[in-house]
């Protein structure tokens, strides 16, 4: 009888230790780091890509297509429609500099820089010129 009790105690201890081990592994997996930090100049194991220092300038047409057409193609929120003289009205009399400033600062329903948050001033100006050339 004592032998059975000892065997039962040993089996219970083994089962509990295996369960605790699995639980510990699951916890360690959940709290494991998901990434690492690589400091420039240190060996990190893989090459680090650096951002280009002088990105190529986008054309007015590509900026318009990617950022401006959403609103200007249908006149959304009062935006003058692309290639529609009537919707542009007297805006064209303001000149390219004033219109570009409106794009850069935002106007009415248009947020600052339109929808091109990474455009340079020259790219914004090219997009405005592209729209003006269409009318």
C-alpha positions in Angstrom: 0.0 0.0 0.0 2.9 2.4 0.8 4.4 1.5 -2.5 1.2 2.6 -4.3 1.1 5.9 -2.4 4.7 6.6 -3.2 4.0 5.8 -6.9 1.0 8.0 -6.9 2.9 10.9 -5.3 5.7 10.5 -7.9 3.3 10.4 -10.8 1.4 13.4 -9.6 4.7 15.4 -9.1 5.8 14.4 -12.6 2.5 15.4 -14.2 2.5 18.8 -12.4 6.1 19.5 -13.3 5.5 18.8 -17.0 2.4 21.0 -16.9 4.3 23.8 -15.1 7.1 23.4 -17.7 4.7 23.8 -20.6 3.0 26.8 -18.9 6.4 28.4 -18.3 7.4 27.9 -22.0 4.1 29.5 -23.1 4.7 32.5 -20.9 8.2 32.9 -22.1 7.0 32.8 -25.7 4.4 35.5 -25.0 6.9 37.9 -23.4 9.8 37.2 -25.7 11.2 40.3 -27.5 9.7 40.9 -31.0 12.6 42.8 -32.4 16.0 44.3 -31.7 17.7 47.6 -32.0 20.6 48.0 -34.3 22.9 51.0 -33.6 24.8 52.4 -36.5 28.4 51.3 -36.3 27.7 48.1 -34.5 27.6 44.6 -36.1 23.9 43.7 -36.5 24.0 40.7 -38.6 22.2 42.1 -41.7 22.8 45.1 -43.9 21.0 48.3 -43.0 19.2 50.2 -45.8 19.6 53.9 -45.6 17.0 56.4 -46.9 18.0 58.0 -50.2 19.4 61.4 -49.6 18.0 63.0 -52.8 14.8 61.4 -54.0 13.9 62.0 -57.6 11.3 64.7 -58.1 7.9 63.5 -59.2 6.2 65.0 -62.1 3.1 67.2 -61.7 1.0 64.5 -63.5 2.2 61.8 -61.1 1.5 64.0 -58.0 -1.9 64.9 -59.4 -2.7 61.2 -60.1 -1.6 59.9 -56.7 -2.7 62.7 -54.4 -5.0 65.3 -56.1 -7.3 63.3 -58.4 -9.4 61.9 -55.6 -11.0 65.3 -55.0 -10.2 67.3 -58.1 -11.6 64.7 -60.6 -15.1 65.0 -59.2 -15.0 68.4 -57.4 -15.2 66.9 -53.9 -15.6 69.4 -51.1 -15.6 72.4 -53.5 -12.4 71.5 -55.2 -12.2 72.8 -58.7 -12.6 70.0 -61.2 -9.7 69.0 -63.4 -9.9 70.5 -66.9 -13.2 72.3 -66.1 -12.8 76.1 -66.8 -16.1 77.0 -65.1 -15.2 75.3 -61.8 -11.8 77.1 -61.6 -13.5 80.5 -62.2 -11.3 83.4 -61.0 -8.8 81.1 -59.2 -6.6 81.1 -62.3 -6.1 84.9 -62.0 -4.4 84.4 -58.6 -1.3 83.0 -60.3 0.8 79.9 -59.7 2.6 81.2 -56.6 -0.7 82.0 -54.7 -2.3 78.7 -55.8 0.7 76.8 -54.6 0.6 78.6 -51.3 -3.0 77.6 -50.9 -2.1 74.0 -51.5 0.8 74.1 -49.1 -1.2 75.8 -46.3 -4.6 74.1 -47.0 -7.8 75.8 -48.1 -11.4 75.1 -47.1 -11.8 71.3 -47.3 -8.3 70.7 -48.5 -5.7 69.8 -45.8 -2.2 71.3 -45.9 -0.2 69.9 -48.8 -3.4 68.4 -50.2 -3.2 64.7 -49.9 0.6 64.6 -50.6 2.2 64.7 -47.2 5.7 63.9 -48.5 5.7 66.3 -51.5 8.2 69.0 -51.9 7.2 72.6 -52.7 8.4 72.1 -56.3 6.3 69.0 -56.6 3.2 70.8 -55.3 3.9 73.6 -57.7 4.3 71.1 -60.6 0.9 69.5 -59.7 -0.8 72.9 -59.7 0.8 73.8 -63.0 -0.4 70.4 -64.4 -4.0 71.3 -63.4 -3.7 74.8 -64.8 -2.4 73.5 -68.1 -5.5 71.3 -68.4 -7.9 74.3 -68.6 
